[in-house]
Amino acid sequence: MTKFIRYTFASTLLAGSLMAMPAWADTVRIGLNESLSGSFQAVGLPPSAAIRMAVKEINDAGGFTVAGKSYTLELIEVDNQSQPASAMAGMSKLVEDEGVKFVFGPTQSALAIQTAEVTQPAEVIHFSAATLWQSTGLLSDTSKPLLFGTQQPSAEIVRFEVEALKTIGAKKVVLLTQDDETSKSIFPTLLPSLEKEGIAVETVLFPADTGDLASYVTRAKSTSPDTIFFFWPQARVNEVLRPVVDLKAAENFGGRQLSPAAALGGATGSALPITFFSSYSSPNFEYPPNEKIEAYRERLLAFEPAVSGAFGSFSFWGYDFVPMLVEAMKQAGTVEDTKAIAEVLKTMSYEGVVGTICFGKEMRTARSDGGLVYVKDGEVDSRVFPNTCE
């Protein structure tokens, strides 16, 4: 059964913030449909915590004004328990029972694809970081103009990864990843991009139920790569890194959204003897590359300590988009006309924690600063990869 939770950040639970709120303020409801429990909880918790914090910060500052009228935000949550049926039931609750017109999540692609079938006929602005929204064309579909992706386009993240591979001097790469739709969603952009740069690439896929990954690392080693690129699932990075080091399978190891902690001793008990890198759709949360990210990290960890760790960067898929939505309401002069608000979102630029954010003209997914982290000889080098907003 779907868990249904209402967070009214203007309520007596946070009475201290009421001092800043106008007594006449009305409420704008926004919904959150996320994996707060179940197998995808590690992915769902960071953006959920970030959205809660953004709502609280906006309300604590006195809310906002649209067309001369004051508003605060009310966040209504459903826990989809990482299950498709619960995600659908939860979205129906938010849209049909609660009348929510703005929804965040689910982050997991398989859940987000289905829930969009509920939000779009109801003219709900729906945000998600789901990769499959990009690869299946939902964010390019003009008949679904209220869907907005909060994760970088896959092609942009691939740009970061190609840069990292060139930086470490990679010539032959093995893409080692789980055999599923999440992995295959990156093939159309990653593989040709590597080949275009003259980087040879082989692919080794392992079934989702694989217990021991050593045999697949052995298969990767047999192709004599200088680099192994591990994509998914990120939670298994240590299981891959150990045999890579033990078997001396490659002199470099990298991937997407991997924790640098794996290279600093998490995988083998000591700093890796090989070069490690990871790309991120946003600047790194664990190792902030600038003061703005560091200040945000401190605020979020004080608000929700459980966000700490490799998945903290997923919080960037939620946080900035709450005040960005509010700014779009202000510019559109309405909190109810979702089509008018969406038109503003499509063309606006917003200065957020992750730098300038904008949505692509051909595909409605966010472009912002990305991140690259290198680890060599136990030293972490965290960098920002600049956005492509015009």
Order of alpha helices (4+ residues) and beta strands (2+ residues): beta-beta-alpha-beta-beta-alpha-beta-alpha-beta-alpha-beta-alpha-beta-alpha-alpha-beta-alpha-beta-alpha-beta-beta-alpha-alpha-alpha-beta-beta-beta-beta-beta
